[in-house]
Amino acid sequence: MSAEKTVQSALTELNAAITNLENAIDMRIERQRETGEIDNEVKRVHIDRARLAQELDQAEFRANRLEEVNREVSRRLVTAMETIRAVLDR
């Protein structure tokens, strides 16, 4: 094999290796970008979860408060009805 063919062969192999390296770099960059997108989505999900948990806590607090008010109104109605019956029975 002549020196020219050996050099040409080496250059061809080098070119193929560079192309493979560029492809590997492109794939790595794409994976990192996708991983970054996944990380961002996970962060958004955690933020949404925290917001929803806070809203749920507030809703439970309001529900409990409404239940307490409902019991108090019911108690007062019973007292008022008993007072009215007592007045009517006289």
C-alpha positions in Angstrom: 0.0 0.0 0.0 1.4 3.4 -1.0 2.0 6.2 1.5 -0.7 8.3 -0.2 -3.3 5.5 0.2 -2.2 5.0 3.8 -2.6 8.7 4.5 -5.9 8.8 2.6 -7.1 5.8 4.6 -6.1 7.4 7.9 -7.9 10.6 6.9 -11.0 8.7 6.0 -10.9 6.9 9.4 -10.2 10.2 11.2 -13.2 11.8 9.4 -15.4 8.9 10.3 -14.3 9.1 13.9 -14.9 12.9 14.0 -18.4 12.3 12.5 -19.1 9.7 15.2 -17.9 12.0 17.9 -20.1 14.9 16.6 -23.1 12.5 16.6 -22.3 11.4 20.1 -22.0 15.0 21.3 -25.3 15.9 19.6 -27.0 12.9 21.2 -25.5 13.9 24.6 -26.7 17.5 24.2 -30.2 16.3 23.3 -30.3 14.0 26.3 -29.2 16.8 28.6 -31.8 19.2 27.1 -34.5 16.5 27.6 -33.3 15.9 31.1 -33.4 19.6 31.8 -37.0 19.7 30.4 -37.9 16.8 32.6 -36.3 18.5 35.7 -38.3 21.7 34.9 -41.5 19.7 34.6 -40.8 18.0 37.9 -40.3 21.4 39.5 -43.5 22.7 38.0 -45.4 19.6 39.3 -43.9 20.1 42.8 -44.9 23.8 42.7 -48.5 22.8 41.6 -48.6 20.2 44.3 -47.6 22.7 47.0 -50.2 25.2 45.7 -52.9 22.6 45.6 -52.0 21.3 49.1 -52.3 24.9 50.4 -55.6 25.4 48.6 -56.9 22.1 50.1 -55.8 23.2 53.6 -57.7 26.5 53.2 -60.8 24.7 51.9 -60.7 22.3 54.8 -60.3 25.2 57.2 -63.3 27.0 55.6 -65.4 23.8 55.7 -64.6 23.3 59.4 -65.4 26.9 60.1 -68.7 26.6 58.2 -69.5 23.4 60.1 -68.9 25.3 63.4 -71.1 28.2 62.3 -73.8 25.7 61.2 -73.8 24.1 64.6 -74.0 27.5 66.3 -76.9 28.6 64.1 -78.7 25.3 64.7 -78.2 25.7 68.5 -79.5 29.2 68.4 -82.5 28.1 66.3 -83.3 25.4 68.8 -83.1 27.9 71.7 -85.3 30.4 69.8 -87.9 27.7 69.1 -87.9 26.6 72.7 -88.3 30.2 73.8 -91.2 30.7 71.3 -92.9 27.4 72.6 -92.5 28.6 76.2 -94.1 31.9 75.3 -96.9 30.3 73.4 -97.6 27.8 76.3 -98.2 30.6 78.8 
